[in-house]
Amino acid sequence: MAKITKDTIIGDILDIAPQAAPVFMSIGMHCLGCPASRGETVEQACAVHGIPCQEILDKLNALVTED
């Protein structure tokens, strides 16, 4: 997967890297199956949940680049 950015759609991340779900759940996104949440960008989700976007991006990118 290419680098995850603030504009990456959450559903796209979860389709390619389902192991990323716990990262989203850790910020309070407990409805990852909902169409609305899957259609949000990382930036939108962070804004709604009051989390610094770069913090989540760092975690996600570390997760998806692990072998």
NORCORGI-V19159 format. One record per residue. D_FIRST is the distance of its C-alpha to the first C-alpha in Angstrom with 2 decimals. Layout:
BEGIN
D_FIRST  D_FIRST
END
This chain:
BEGIN
0.00  3.77  6.49  7.99  11.44  14.70  14.36  11.25  12.85  13.17  13.39  9.99  8.61  11.24  10.69  7.31  8.43  12.21  13.05  12.42  15.60  18.02  16.74  17.60  20.75  21.84  22.31  24.30  21.97  23.64  23.30  19.63  20.89  22.82  21.86  22.59  20.30  17.33  18.02  18.21  16.03  15.37  18.30  20.55  20.07  20.86  23.85  25.22  25.02  26.22  23.45  22.42  19.05  18.10  18.94  16.43  13.63  14.52  14.50  11.18  9.39  11.70  10.96  7.26  8.09  11.20  12.15
END
